[in-house]
Amino acid sequence: MALEETAQKALQRIEDALGDYDLSDDDRKHILKIINKSLIRTVEHTSEAAREATVQCCGPEADLAHKIQEEYERKIRVLISNLQALR
């Protein structure tokens, strides 16, 4: 599922839960910002855990671990850029 779609679905669920309240466009933008920041923090936390696991798993094959880490970090940078573009 695309990140923007994930954020929009989360916003829709929040709006559904707050059915008695009429959210303004500014409220919606603020909620989307909060969701996007949460997604970025989650990606960063998960990335760090995966990097640590890669190094622990591939200790003797350090070169392979570094190659995996470099590719993983490249993909994470792209993901975070996409998340930041949602703001």
SULWOTA-V350707 format. One line per field, one symbol per residue. psi: psi as a letter, one per 30 degrees, with the letter a starting at -180 (. if undefined). burial: b if it has 9 or more other ideal C-beta (glycine too) atoms within 8 Angstrom, else e. A space follows every 10 residues. Layout:
psi->???
burial->???
This chain:
psi->kleeeeeeee eeeeeeehef kjkleeeeee eeeeeeeeee eeeeeeeeee eeeeeeegef heeeeeeeee eeeeeeeeee eeefff.
burial->eebeebbbbb beebbeeeee eeeeeeebee bbbebbeebb eebbeebeeb beebbeebee eeeebeebbe ebbeebeebb ebbbebe
